Amino acid sequence: MYQPTTITSKELVPGGPYPVYGANGVIGRYDRFNHEDPQLLITCRGATCGSVNISEPRSWITGNSMVVRPKTDEIDLRFLEYLFRGGVDLGPAITGAAQPQITRANLNPIVIGYPSSLREQRRIVAILDEAFEGIATAKANAEKNLQNARELFQSHAKSVFLQGAEHWPTRTLDQISTNLDSRRVPITKSDRKPGEFPYYGASGIVDYVADYIFEGDTLLISEDGANLLARSTPIAFSASGRYWVNNHAHILKFGHMATQRFTEFFLESIPLDEYITGAAQPKLTQKALNSIPIPIPGTVEEQQQVVKGLDALTEQSEALQGIFERKLGALDELKRSLLHQAFTGAL
């Protein structure tokens, strides 16, 4: 075992012929390689410390991964990969809380057990390869179904608003709500006193604090951050009870909960790119937010009917998502179980 030579990101060659391996797999390409054959790699520092993969032939391996090579031809490299994935506890070799790392000195004393027969090792590898291939296919299907469940709701919500836009009056947010941004107060993390009240930021609750500045029902809308464009988490979310809001979320008060929920559903169903400024730090200003046209039924009763239908669909969509998320968790557990069986003689 030894630490390979590290190169800087500036030395990477876009489109280069050889992959460069860092802490989490391939990080770029290079015009040279420092390893002719595939190598077993263990991430030796960082949050993924202890993770394992195998490099491609002719690759450059940086110092963020530790190369582990059998000293004998009696150990199959793929078997060793699976062994380190599930048959060896690397925990005792990892040191450091803020910056976890594995050193050669800590890794060397770890004792491993393995079948002496290469044939038996390769039999286990073949079984695990076939099983993991099936699990990967099942996971891909479950992830696709999970995405389909999310898109089904989004598609239906968009169609509801598109159809409604043909006969509902159009309003802007300043016409149907009161903006309370002037009452927001940011608190740095070091100054927050822990407590029971939610502390909201651009992406929802970020902490719990000892006091509150808002009480009652409001709609919070992200003011800045990459998620305004990425939309990996909601940018509009309802808050109720007692809570604190910092200056990264707009806060709107509505005359009726139906109007608030309708607006929440609508903003989650449309792209906001044309209202957002700033490339390095995307921002939705109060002026831009107020300019978003919202087709909305003229009566609270009509708004309630739309919200009721979307709430029912949300419940069904979340139930479907829960099924597929549990399936993904079960598949991960199956992988762990197979590895455990492989290295306890039960496979």
SERO-4910 file (N, C-alpha, C, O; in steps of 0.05 Angstrom, whole numbers):
BEGIN
 pado doro    nc1    nc2    nc3   cac1   cac2   cac3    cc1    cc2    cc3    oc1    oc2    oc3
  Met    A     17    -24      0      0      0      0     18     25      0     38     26     14
  Tyr    A      9     45    -16     24     70    -16      7     92    -26    -14     88    -38
  Gln    A     16    117    -22      1    140    -30     11    149    -58     34    155    -61
  Pro    A     -7    149    -79      1    158   -105      5    188   -107     -2    203    -88
  Thr    A     17    197   -129     23    225   -133     -3    240   -139    -19    232   -155
  Thr    A     -6    263   -125    -29    280   -129    -23    302   -150     -1    313   -151
  Ile    A    -43    308   -167    -41    330   -185    -63    350   -178    -84    343   -166
  Thr    A    -59    375   -186    -79    396   -180   -101    396   -201    -97    385   -223
  Ser    A   -123    409   -195   -145    411   -214   -137    426   -239   -148    422   -260
  Lys    A   -118    445   -236   -109    460   -259    -93    443   -279    -91    450   -302
  Glu    A    -82    421   -269    -67    403   -286    -84    384   -302    -74    371   -320
  Leu    A   -109    381   -295   -127    363   -309   -129    372   -338   -128    396   -345
  Val    A   -132    352   -356   -134    358   -385   -162    350   -395   -168    326   -397
  Pro    A   -180    369   -400   -206    363   -410   -205    345   -435   -191    352   -454
  Gly    A   -219    323   -435   -218    305   -458   -193    288   -459   -188    275   -479
  Gly    A   -177    288   -438   -152    273   -438   -158    243   -440   -180    234   -434
  Pro    A   -138    227   -448   -143    198   -453   -146    181   -428   -156    159   -430
  Tyr    A   -137    191   -405   -136    174   -381   -152    186   -358   -150    210   -353
  Pro    A   -168    169   -345   -184    179   -322   -167    185   -298   -146    172   -293
  Val    A   -175    205   -282   -161    212   -257   -180    206   -234   -202    215   -233
  Tyr    A   -169    190   -215   -185    182   -192   -178    199   -168   -155    201   -160
  Gly    A   -199    210   -155   -196    225   -130   -210    211   -108   -213    186   -108
  Ala    A   -220    226    -89   -232    214    -65   -258    199    -71   -265    180    -57
  Asn    A   -273    208    -92   -299    196    -97   -301    186   -126   -322    188   -138
  Gly    A   -280    173   -135   -281    163   -163   -268    182   -182   -250    197   -175
  Val    A   -277    181   -207   -264    197   -229   -271    226   -225   -294    234   -222
  Ile    A   -250    243   -225   -253    272   -221   -245    287   -246   -247    312   -246
  Gly    A   -235    274   -267   -227    288   -291   -210    269   -309   -209    245   -304
  Arg    A   -197    281   -328   -180    267   -347   -152    279   -346   -147    301   -338
  Tyr    A   -132    262   -356   -104    271   -356    -91    259   -381   -101    241   -393
  Asp    A    -67    271   -388    -53    261   -412    -32    240   -405    -17    231   -422
  Arg    A    -31    232   -379    -13    210   -371    -27    192   -351    -48    199   -340
  Phe    A    -15    169   -346    -26    151   -325     -3    142   -308     20    140   -316
  Asn    A    -10    137   -282     11    127   -264      6     98   -255     20     88   -238
  His    A    -16     86   -266    -21     58   -260    -31     44   -285    -50     52   -298
  Glu    A    -16     23   -293    -23      8   -317    -47    -10   -313    -65    -11   -330
  Asp    A    -49    -23   -290    -70    -43   -285    -91    -31   -266    -86    -11   -252
  Pro    A   -115    -44   -266   -136    -35   -247   -126    -38   -218   -110    -57   -212
  Gln    A   -134    -20   -201   -125    -20   -173   -150    -18   -155   -169     -5   -161
  Leu    A   -147    -31   -131   -168    -27   -111   -162     -1    -96   -139      3    -86
  Leu    A   -181     16    -94   -177     43    -82   -195     46    -57   -218     38    -57
  Ile    A   -183     56    -36   -198     63    -12   -194     93     -7   -172    103     -5
  Thr    A   -217    107     -5   -216    136      0   -204    140     28   -213    129     48
  Cys    A   -182    155     29   -167    157     55   -171    183     70   -159    187     91
  Arg    A   -188    201     60   -195    225     75   -221    236     66   -230    231     43
  Gly    A   -233    252     84   -258    265     76   -283    250     86   -281    230     99
  Ala    A   -307    261     78   -332    251     88   -337    222     79   -351    207     92
  Thr    A   -326    214     55   -330    187     45   -306    169     52   -302    148     39
  Cys    A   -291    176     72   -268    160     80   -276    131     85   -295    126    100
  Gly    A   -261    113     72   -267     84     75   -283     72     52   -286     48     51
  Ser    A   -293     89     34   -307     78     11   -288     65     -9   -264     71     -9
  Val    A   -298     46    -25   -281     29    -41   -290     29    -70   -314     29    -76
  Asn    A   -271     30    -89   -277     25   -117   -252     14   -131   -231     13   -119
  Ile    A   -255      6   -156   -233     -4   -172   -228     14   -196   -247     22   -209
  Ser    A   -203     21   -201   -197     39   -223   -197     25   -249   -195      0   -251
  Glu    A   -199     41   -270   -197     30   -297   -167     24   -304   -150     36   -291
  Pro    A   -162      7   -323   -134      4   -332   -124     30   -343   -139     46   -354
  Arg    A    -98     35   -339    -85     60   -348   -100     84   -337   -115     98   -351
  Ser    A    -95     90   -312   -108    113   -299    -88    127   -281    -68    116   -273
  Trp    A    -95    152   -274    -79    168   -255    -94    168   -229   -118    175   -228
  Ile    A    -81    159   -208    -94    158   -181    -81    178   -163    -56    177   -158
  Thr    A    -97    196   -152    -86    217   -135    -83    208   -107    -90    185   -100
  Gly    A    -71    225    -90    -66    218    -62    -90    218    -45    -88    211    -21
  Asn    A   -114    224    -55   -138    223    -39   -149    195    -38   -168    189    -22
  Ser    A   -138    177    -53   -146    148    -52   -122    132    -46   -100    137    -56
  Met    A   -125    112    -29   -103     94    -22   -105     69    -39   -126     56    -40
  Val    A    -83     62    -52    -82     38    -68    -76     14    -51    -57     14    -36
  Val    A    -93     -7    -53    -88    -32    -38    -85    -54    -58   -103    -60    -73
  Arg    A    -61    -67    -57    -56    -89    -76    -49   -114    -61    -33   -113    -42
  Pro    A    -60   -137    -69    -52   -163    -57    -23   -168    -61    -12   -163    -83
  Lys    A     -9   -179    -41     19   -186    -45     22   -214    -57     44   -223    -63
  Thr    A     -1   -227    -60      0   -255    -71    -21   -257    -93    -41   -243    -93
  Asp    A    -15   -276   -111    -35   -282   -133    -58   -299   -123    -75   -306   -138
  Glu    A    -58   -305    -97    -79   -323    -86   -104   -308    -78   -123   -319    -69
  Ile    A   -104   -281    -82   -128   -265    -76   -137   -251   -101   -122   -237   -114
  Asp    A   -162   -256   -108   -175   -243   -132   -181   -214   -125   -192   -208   -104
  Leu    A   -174   -195   -143   -178   -167   -138   -207   -160   -134   -214   -144   -116
  Arg    A   -225   -172   -150   -254   -166   -147   -264   -177   -120   -281   -165   -107
  Phe    A   -254   -200   -112   -262   -211    -86   -253   -192    -64   -267   -187    -45
  Leu    A   -228   -181    -67   -218   -162    -47   -235   -137    -46   -240   -126    -24
  Glu    A   -245   -129    -69   -263   -105    -70   -288   -111    -54   -296    -95    -36
  Tyr    A   -301   -133    -59   -325   -140    -44   -319   -144    -14   -335   -136      3
  Leu    A   -296   -155     -8   -288   -159     20   -286   -133     35   -296   -131     57
  Phe    A   -274   -113     22   -272    -87     35   -298    -71     35   -302    -53     51
  Arg    A   -316    -79     17   -343    -66     17   -361    -76     40   -377    -61     51
  Gly    A   -357   -102     47   -376   -112     67   -365   -133     86   -379   -141    105
  Gly    A   -340   -141     83   -329   -161    100   -307   -151    119   -297   -167    135
  Val    A   -300   -126    117   -279   -114    134   -290    -89    147   -301    -72    133
  Asp    A   -287    -87    172   -295    -63    187   -271    -44    188   -251    -48    202
  Leu    A   -273    -22    172   -252     -3    170   -254     19    192   -237     36    194
  Gly    A   -275     17    208   -279     37    229   -255     42    247   -248     65    251
  Pro    A   -243     21    257   -220     25    275   -196     39    262   -179     50    275
  Ala    A   -195     38    235   -173     50    221   -178     80    215   -159     94    208
  Ile    A   -203     89    219   -209    117    213   -205    134    238   -215    128    259
  Thr    A   -190    156    234   -185    175    256   -194    203    248   -196    208    224
  Gly    A   -198    220    267   -205    248    262   -235    252    259   -248    237    244
  Ala    A   -246    271    274   -275    276    273   -281    298    252   -298    293    234
  Ala    A   -267    320    253   -272    342    234   -263    334    206   -276    341    186
  Gln    A   -240    319    204   -230    310    178   -222    281    180   -199    275    186
  Pro    A   -241    263    176   -235    234    178   -213    226    158   -212    236    136
  Gln    A   -196    208    167   -175    198    149   -166    170    157   -168    161    180
  Ile    A   -156    156    137   -144    129    141   -114    131    133   -108    140    111
  Thr    A    -96    123    151    -68    123    144    -60     94    139    -73     75    147
  Arg    A    -37     90    125    -27     63    121    -21     49    147    -25     25    150
  Ala    A    -11     65    166     -4     53    192    -28     42    206    -27     22    220
  Asn    A    -52     56    203    -76     47    216    -89     24    201   -102      7    213
  Leu    A    -85     23    175    -98      3    158    -83    -24    160    -95    -45    159
  Asn    A    -57    -23    162    -40    -47    161    -47    -68    182    -47    -92    175
  Pro    A    -54    -61    207    -59    -82    227    -86    -97    223    -90   -117    236
  Ile    A   -104    -87    205   -130   -100    202   -126   -128    191   -114   -132    170
  Val    A   -138   -147    204   -136   -175    196   -160   -182    179   -183   -176    186
  Ile    A   -155   -195    156   -177   -203    138   -176   -234    135   -155   -246    135
  Gly    A   -200   -245    132   -202   -274    126   -214   -278     99   -231   -263     90
  Tyr    A   -204   -299     85   -214   -304     58   -210   -333     51   -192   -346     61
  Pro    A   -227   -344     32   -223   -372     24   -196   -374     10   -188   -357     -6
  Ser    A   -182   -396     16   -155   -400      4   -157   -407    -26   -138   -403    -41
  Ser    A   -180   -416    -35   -184   -424    -62   -192   -401    -80   -212   -388    -74
  Leu    A   -177   -396   -101   -185   -375   -120   -212   -382   -133   -228   -364   -138
  Arg    A   -216   -407   -137   -241   -416   -149   -265   -408   -132   -286   -399   -142
  Glu    A   -262   -412   -105   -284   -405    -87   -287   -374    -86   -310   -365    -85
  Gln    A   -265   -360    -86   -267   -330    -86   -283   -321   -111   -300   -304   -109
  Arg    A   -276   -333   -134   -289   -324   -159   -318   -333   -160   -335   -320   -173
  Arg    A   -324   -356   -147   -352   -365   -146   -369   -344   -130   -391   -337   -138
  Ile    A   -357   -334   -108   -371   -314    -92   -374   -288   -108   -395   -275   -107
  Val    A   -353   -280   -122   -354   -256   -138   -376   -259   -160   -391   -240   -164
  Ala    A   -378   -282   -173   -398   -286   -194   -426   -284   -182   -444   -272   -195
  Ile    A   -430   -295   -159   -457   -293   -146   -464   -264   -139   -486   -255   -145
  Leu    A   -444   -251   -127   -449   -223   -120   -453   -205   -144   -470   -187   -144
  Asp    A   -437   -210   -165   -440   -194   -189   -468   -196   -201   -481   -176   -208
  Glu    A   -478   -221   -202   -504   -226   -213   -526   -213   -196   -544   -201   -206
  Ala    A   -523   -217   -169   -543   -206   -151   -543   -175   -152   -564   -163   -152
  Phe    A   -519   -163   -152   -517   -134   -151   -526   -122   -178   -537   -100   -178
  Glu    A   -523   -137   -200   -533   -127   -225   -563   -126   -225   -576   -107   -234
  Gly    A   -575   -147   -213   -605   -148   -210   -614   -126   -192   -635   -113   -197
  Ile    A   -600   -121   -170   -607   -100   -151   -605    -73   -165   -622    -55   -161
  Ala    A   -584    -68   -180   -580    -43   -195   -603    -38   -214   -613    -15   -216
  Thr    A   -612    -59   -228   -635    -56   -246   -660    -49   -231   -675    -31   -239
  Ala    A   -665    -63   -208   -688    -58   -192   -688    -30   -181   -708    -16   -180
  Lys    A   -664    -20   -172   -661      7   -162   -667     27   -183   -680     47   -178
  Ala    A   -657     23   -208   -662     41   -230   -691     43   -235   -702     65   -241
  Asn    A   -705     20   -235   -734     20   -240   -749     35   -217   -767     50   -223
  Ala    A   -741     30   -192   -754     43   -170   -749     73   -170   -768     89   -165
  Glu    A   -725     81   -177   -719    110   -179   -735    123   -201   -744    146   -199
  Lys    A   -738    109   -224   -753    119   -246   -783    122   -238   -796    142   -244
  Asn    A   -793    101   -224   -821    103   -215   -825    125   -195   -846    138   -194
  Leu    A   -805    129   -178   -806    151   -158   -807    178   -173   -823    195   -165
  Gln    A   -791    181   -193   -791    206   -209   -817    209   -223   -828    231   -225
  Asn    A   -828    187   -234   -854    188   -248   -876    197   -229   -894    212   -237
  Ala    A   -875    187   -204   -896    195   -185   -895    225   -180   -916    238   -178
  Arg    A   -871    236   -178   -868    265   -173   -878    280   -198   -892    300   -195
  Glu    A   -870    271   -222   -877    285   -246   -907    283   -252   -918    302   -264
  Leu    A   -920    261   -244   -948    258   -248   -963    281   -234   -981    293   -245
  Phe    A   -956    286   -209   -969    308   -194   -963    335   -207   -981    351   -211
  Gln    A   -938    339   -214   -930    365   -226   -945    370   -252   -955    392   -258
  Ser    A   -948    348   -268   -962    350   -294   -991    357   -290  -1003    374   -304
  His    A  -1004    344   -270  -1032    349   -265  -1036    377   -255  -1055    391   -264
  Ala    A  -1019    386   -236  -1022    413   -226  -1019    434   -248  -1034    453   -249
  Lys    A  -1000    430   -266   -996    449   -288  -1021    450   -305  -1029    472   -314
  Ser    A  -1033    427   -311  -1057    426   -328  -1080    440   -315  -1096    454   -328
  Val    A  -1082    438   -288  -1104    452   -273  -1101    482   -277  -1121    496   -282
  Phe    A  -1077    492   -274  -1072    521   -275  -1074    531   -304  -1084    553   -309
  Leu    A  -1065    515   -323  -1067    523   -351  -1097    525   -360  -1104    544   -373
  Gln    A  -1113    505   -352  -1141    506   -359  -1155    529   -345  -1172    543   -356
  Gly    A  -1148    533   -319  -1160    555   -304  -1153    582   -315  -1170    600   -313
  Ala    A  -1129    585   -326  -1121    611   -336  -1139    621   -358  -1139    645   -363
  Glu    A  -1154    603   -371  -1171    611   -393  -1196    627   -383  -1207    642   -398
  His    A  -1204    623   -358  -1228    636   -348  -1225    649   -320  -1243    663   -312
  Trp    A  -1203    644   -306  -1199    657   -280  -1187    685   -285  -1171    688   -303
  Pro    A  -1193    704   -267  -1180    730   -269  -1151    728   -260  -1144    710   -244
  Thr    A  -1134    745   -270  -1105    745   -263  -1100    766   -243  -1108    789   -245
  Arg    A  -1085    758   -222  -1077    777   -201  -1047    775   -196  -1035    756   -205
  Thr    A  -1036    794   -183  -1008    793   -175  -1007    790   -144  -1027    795   -131
  Leu    A   -984    781   -134   -983    775   -105   -989    798    -87  -1001    795    -66
  Asp    A   -981    822    -96   -986    846    -79  -1016    853    -78  -1025    868    -61
  Gln    A  -1031    841    -97  -1060    846    -98  -1076    826    -80  -1098    832    -72
  Ile    A  -1064    803    -74  -1078    783    -59  -1065    777    -32  -1075    760    -17
  Ser    A  -1043    790    -26  -1029    785     -1  -1015    810     10  -1012    829     -5
  Thr    A  -1007    808     35   -992    830     47   -964    820     52   -960    799     65
  Asn    A   -944    835     43   -916    828     47   -906    837     74   -909    860     81
  Leu    A   -894    818     89   -884    823    116   -854    822    117   -842    819    139
  Asp    A   -841    826     94   -811    824     94   -798    843    114   -777    837    125
  Ser    A   -809    866    118   -796    886    135   -794    877    164   -779    889    179
  Arg    A   -809    856    171   -808    846    199   -789    823    203   -785    814    225
  Arg    A   -776    815    181   -756    793    184   -731    801    199   -723    825    197
  Val    A   -720    783    213   -695    789    228   -676    765    226   -683    743    235
  Pro    A   -653    768    213   -634    746    212   -618    744    238   -613    764    251
  Ile    A   -611    720    245   -594    715    269   -571    697    260   -576    675    250
  Thr    A   -547    705    264   -524    687    258   -525    663    276   -536    663    298
  Lys    A   -514    641    266   -516    616    280   -504    618    308   -514    606    327
  Ser    A   -482    633    311   -469    635    337   -487    651    357   -483    648    381
  Asp    A   -505    667    347   -522    683    365   -549    671    371   -565    681    387
  Arg    A   -555    648    358   -581    636    362   -582    621    389   -563    606    396
  Lys    A   -604    624    403   -608    609    428   -626    586    422   -648    590    412
  Pro    A   -617    561    427   -634    538    420   -661    539    435   -662    548    458
  Gly    A   -681    530    421   -708    530    432   -727    514    416   -719    497    400
  Glu    A   -753    519    419   -774    503    407   -786    515    382   -801    502    368
  Phe    A   -779    540    375   -792    553    353   -776    550    327   -751    554    327
  Pro    A   -789    542    305   -775    538    279   -763    565    270   -774    586    272
  Tyr    A   -739    562    259   -724    585    247   -722    579    217   -708    561    209
  Tyr    A   -737    595    201   -739    590    172   -719    606    156   -712    629    162
  Gly    A   -709    593    135   -692    606    115   -703    601     87   -727    596     84
  Ala    A   -686    603     67   -695    601     39   -705    573     32   -722    571     14
  Ser    A   -697    553     46   -705    526     39   -721    512     61   -721    487     63
  Gly    A   -734    527     78   -750    516    100   -737    519    127   -721    538    131
  Ile    A   -743    501    145   -732    503    172   -703    497    172   -695    475    163
  Val    A   -686    515    183   -658    510    185   -648    507    214   -625    499    218
  Asp    A   -665    513    233   -657    512    261   -682    515    279   -704    520    269
  Tyr    A   -678    512    305   -699    518    324   -688    537    345   -666    532    356
  Val    A   -703    558    351   -693    579    369   -712    584    392   -734    573    393
  Ala    A   -702    601    411   -716    605    436   -739    626    435   -753    629    455
  Asp    A   -741    640    413   -762    661    411   -774    661    383   -766    646    366
  Tyr    A   -795    677    379   -808    679    353   -815    708    347   -817    724    365
  Ile    A   -818    714    321   -826    740    313   -852    740    296   -863    761    290
  Phe    A   -861    716    287   -885    713    272   -903    693    285   -894    674    298
  Glu    A   -929    698    282   -949    680    293   -973    678    273   -982    698    263
  Gly    A   -982    654    268  -1004    650    250   -995    639    223   -972    630    221
  Asp    A  -1014    638    204  -1009    626    178   -997    646    158  -1008    668    155
  Thr    A   -975    638    146   -963    655    125   -951    636    103   -947    612    108
  Leu    A   -945    647     80   -931    633     59   -903    644     57   -900    668     53
  Leu    A   -883    626     58   -855    635     55   -846    627     28   -852    605     18
  Ile    A   -831    645     15   -821    640    -12   -791    647    -13   -783    668     -4
  Ser    A   -776    628    -24   -746    632    -25   -740    659    -38   -750    665    -59
  Glu    A   -721    674    -26   -713    699    -38   -687    696    -53   -682    709    -73
  Asp    A   -669    677    -45   -644    674    -58   -634    645    -56   -646    629    -42
  Gly    A   -612    639    -70   -601    613    -69   -604    597    -95   -622    603   -111
  Ala    A   -586    577    -99   -586    562   -124   -612    546   -128   -619    540   -151
  Asn    A   -626    540   -106   -651    524   -109   -673    538   -123   -692    526   -133
  Leu    A   -671    565   -125   -691    580   -141   -692    570   -170   -713    570   -182
  Leu    A   -669    561   -180   -667    551   -207   -668    520   -207   -681    508   -225
  Ala    A   -654    508   -188   -652    478   -188   -678    465   -181   -685    445   -192
  Arg    A   -693    477   -162   -719    467   -153   -718    439   -142   -736    423   -146
  Ser    A   -696    432   -128   -693    406   -116   -710    404    -91   -716    381    -82
  Thr    A   -716    426    -78   -734    427    -55   -754    449    -60   -749    467    -77
  Pro    A   -777    450    -46   -797    471    -50   -786    499    -47   -768    503    -30
  Ile    A   -796    517    -63   -788    546    -59   -811    561    -47   -807    584    -39
  Ala    A   -835    549    -45   -858    561    -31   -868    541    -11   -873    518    -17
  Phe    A   -870    549     15   -878    531     36   -893    546     57   -886    569     65
  Ser    A   -915    534     67   -931    547     88   -919    544    115   -907    524    122
  Ala    A   -922    565    131   -913    565    159   -937    571    177   -955    587    169
  Ser    A   -938    559    201   -960    565    219   -950    564    248   -928    555    253
  Gly    A   -967    572    266   -959    573    295   -941    597    300   -946    619    291
  Arg    A   -920    592    316   -901    613    323   -874    606    312   -865    583    314
  Tyr    A   -860    625    299   -835    618    286   -819    644    280   -829    666    283
  Trp    A   -794    640    272   -776    662    264   -769    658    235   -766    636    225
  Val    A   -766    681    220   -759    680    192   -735    698    187   -736    722    195
  Asn    A   -714    688    174   -691    706    168   -696    720    141   -718    718    129
  Asn    A   -676    734    132   -680    751    108   -675    736     81   -669    749     61
  His    A   -676    709     82   -672    694     57   -699    683     47   -699    668     27
  Ala    A   -721    690     60   -747    680     51   -767    703     53   -769    716     74
  His    A   -781    709     31   -803    728     32   -826    716     49   -829    692     51
  Ile    A   -841    734     63   -863    724     79   -888    739     72   -889    764     73
  Leu    A   -909    724     65   -934    735     55   -958    727     73   -960    703     80
  Lys    A   -975    746     78   -999    741     94  -1023    743     76  -1026    763     61
  Phe    A  -1041    723     77  -1065    722     60  -1090    725     77  -1090    719    101
  Gly    A  -1112    733     64  -1137    736     78  -1151    710     84  -1168    709    101
  His    A  -1144    690     68  -1157    664     72  -1137    642     66  -1120    644     48
  Met    A  -1138    620     81  -1119    598     77  -1122    586     49  -1102    577     38
  Ala    A  -1146    585     38  -1149    574     11  -1133    590     -9  -1121    578    -27
  Thr    A  -1132    616     -7  -1117    633    -25  -1087    628    -21  -1072    627    -41
  Gln    A  -1078    625      4  -1050    619      9  -1042    592     -3  -1021    590    -16
  Arg    A  -1058    571      2  -1051    545     -9  -1052    544    -39  -1036    531    -52
  Phe    A  -1071    558    -51  -1073    560    -80  -1048    572    -91  -1036    562   -111
  Thr    A  -1039    594    -79  -1015    608    -88   -990    590    -85   -973    589   -102
  Glu    A   -989    575    -63   -967    557    -58   -965    536    -80   -944    531    -91
  Phe    A   -988    523    -86   -989    503   -108   -981    515   -134   -966    503   -150
  Phe    A   -991    540   -140   -985    552   -166   -955    558   -169   -944    552   -189
  Leu    A   -943    570   -148   -915    577   -150   -897    552   -153   -876    553   -166
  Glu    A   -905    530   -141   -890    505   -143   -893    493   -170   -877    475   -178
  Ser    A   -913    501   -186   -919    488   -212   -906    503   -235   -906    492   -258
  Ile    A   -895    527   -231   -885    542   -253   -855    548   -250   -845    549   -228
  Pro    A   -840    550   -272   -812    559   -270   -811    589   -264   -828    604   -273
  Leu    A   -791    597   -249   -788    625   -241   -764    638   -254   -757    661   -247
  Asp    A   -751    625   -273   -726    635   -284   -728    664   -294   -709    679   -289
  Glu    A   -749    671   -307   -751    698   -319   -753    720   -298   -749    743   -304
  Tyr    A   -759    712   -273   -762    732   -251   -738    733   -233   -736    750   -215
  Ile    A   -718    716   -239   -695    714   -221   -671    728   -233   -666    726   -258
  Thr    A   -656    743   -217   -632    757   -226   -608    745   -212   -610    732   -191
  Gly    A   -584    749   -224   -559    740   -211   -552    712   -220   -568    694   -217
  Ala    A   -528    709   -230   -518    682   -238   -504    668   -215   -510    645   -209
  Ala    A   -485    682   -202   -470    670   -180   -488    666   -156   -486    645   -142
  Gln    A   -507    684   -151   -525    682   -129   -553    689   -138   -561    713   -136
  Pro    A   -568    670   -148   -595    675   -158   -612    689   -136   -611    682   -113
  Lys    A   -629    708   -145   -645    724   -126   -672    730   -138   -674    738   -161
  Leu    A   -693    727   -122   -720    734   -129   -727    758   -112   -735    755    -88
  Thr    A   -726    782   -123   -731    806   -108   -761    809   -102   -778    796   -114
  Gln    A   -767    826    -82   -795    830    -75   -810    842    -99   -833    835   -104
  Lys    A   -797    860   -114   -810    872   -137   -816    851   -158   -838    851   -170
  Ala    A   -797    833   -164   -801    812   -183   -822    793   -174   -839    784   -191
  Leu    A   -822    786   -149   -843    768   -138   -871    780   -142   -889    766   -150
  Asn    A   -873    806   -136   -899    819   -139   -909    820   -168   -933    824   -173
  Ser    A   -891    817   -187   -898    820   -216   -908    793   -228   -917    793   -251
  Ile    A   -906    771   -213   -914    745   -224   -944    744   -227   -959    747   -207
  Pro    A   -954    740   -251   -983    739   -255   -994    712   -245   -983    691   -252
  Ile    A  -1016    713   -230  -1027    688   -219  -1057    686   -227  -1073    702   -218
  Pro    A  -1064    667   -245  -1092    663   -251  -1105    649   -227  -1097    627   -220
  Ile    A  -1126    662   -215  -1137    651   -191  -1167    655   -191  -1177    676   -198
  Pro    A  -1182    634   -182  -1212    637   -181  -1220    662   -165  -1207    669   -145
  Gly    A  -1241    674   -173  -1250    699   -160  -1262    695   -133  -1264    714   -117
  Thr    A  -1271    671   -126  -1283    666   -100  -1267    647    -83  -1253    629    -94
  Val    A  -1269    650    -57  -1254    632    -39  -1265    603    -42  -1249    584    -40
  Glu    A  -1291    600    -47  -1302    573    -50  -1290    559    -74  -1283    535    -72
  Glu    A  -1286    572    -96  -1274    560   -120  -1245    553   -114  -1235    532   -122
  Gln    A  -1231    571   -100  -1203    566    -93  -1201    541    -75  -1183    524    -78
  Gln    A  -1220    538    -56  -1220    515    -39  -1224    489    -54  -1212    469    -48
  Gln    A  -1241    490    -75  -1245    466    -91  -1220    457   -105  -1213    433   -106
  Val    A  -1206    476   -117  -1181    470   -130  -1160    459   -111  -1147    439   -116
  Val    A  -1157    472    -88  -1138    463    -67  -1145    435    -57  -1127    419    -53
  Lys    A  -1171    430    -53  -1180    404    -44  -1171    382    -63  -1162    361    -55
  Gly    A  -1175    387    -90  -1167    367   -110  -1137    363   -110  -1128    340   -112
  Leu    A  -1121    385   -108  -1092    383   -108  -1082    369    -83  -1062    355    -84
  Asp    A  -1095    375    -60  -1087    362    -35  -1091    331    -37  -1074    316    -28
  Ala    A  -1114    323    -49  -1119    295    -52  -1098    281    -70  -1089    259    -64
  Leu    A  -1091    295    -92  -1071    284   -110  -1043    284    -96  -1028    265   -100
  Thr    A  -1037    304    -80  -1012    305    -65  -1010    280    -47   -989    268    -45
  Glu    A  -1032    274    -33  -1033    251    -15  -1027    225    -30  -1012    208    -20
  Gln    A  -1040    222    -53  -1035    198    -69  -1007    197    -79   -994    176    -79
  Ser    A   -996    220    -89   -969    221    -99   -949    214    -77   -930    199    -82
  Glu    A   -953    225    -53   -935    220    -31   -936    191    -22   -915    179    -14
  Ala    A   -959    179    -24   -962    150    -17   -946    133    -37   -932    115    -29
  Leu    A   -948    140    -62   -933    126    -83   -903    130    -79   -887    111    -80
  Gln    A   -895    155    -73   -867    160    -69   -856    145    -44   -834    135    -45
  Gly    A   -873    143    -24   -865    128      0   -860     99     -6   -841     86      5
  Ile    A   -877     87    -24   -873     59    -31   -846     55    -45   -831     36    -38
  Phe    A   -840     73    -64   -815     69    -79   -790     76    -62   -769     64    -65
  Glu    A   -793     96    -44   -771    102    -26   -765     79     -7   -742     73     -1
  Arg    A   -786     65      3   -782     42     20   -770     19      4   -753      4     14
  Lys    A   -778     17    -22   -766     -4    -38   -736      1    -42   -720    -18    -42
  Leu    A   -729     26    -47   -700     33    -50   -685     26    -24   -662     16    -25
  Gly    A   -697     32     -1   -684     26     24   -681     -4     28   -660    -13     38
  Ala    A   -701    -19     19   -700    -49     22   -678    -60      4   -665    -79     11
  Leu    A   -674    -48    -20   -654    -58    -38   -626    -52    -27   -608    -69    -30
  Asp    A   -622    -29    -15   -597    -24     -2   -591    -43     21   -568    -52     25
  Glu    A   -612    -50     36   -609    -69     58   -602    -96     47   -587   -111     59
  Leu    A   -614   -104     24   -608   -129     12   -579   -131      4   -567   -152      7
  Lys    A   -568   -110     -7   -539   -110    -14   -522   -115     11   -504   -131     10
  Arg    A   -529   -101     33   -513   -105     57   -516   -133     67   -496   -145     77
  Ser    A   -540   -144     65   -545   -171     75   -529   -192     58   -517   -210     69
  Leu    A   -529   -188     32   -514   -206     14   -484   -205     20   -470   -226     21
  Leu    A   -473   -181     25   -445   -179     31   -439   -193     58   -419   -206     61
  His    A   -457   -189     77   -453   -202    103   -453   -232    100   -436   -246    111
  Gln    A   -472   -243     85   -473   -272     80   -448   -282     66   -438   -304     73
  Ala    A   -438   -266     47   -415   -275     31   -391   -279     49   -375   -297     43
  Phe    A   -388   -263     69   -363   -264     85   -368   -276    113   -351   -273    131
  Thr    A   -391   -289    116   -395   -305    140   -400   -334    133   -409   -350    150
  Gly    A   -395   -341    107   -398   -368     98   -426   -377     93   -432   -401     90
  Ala    A   -446   -358     92   -474   -365     89   -484   -363     60   -507   -369     55
  Leu    A   -467   -354     42   -476   -349     15   -475   -375     -1   -482   -376    -24
***
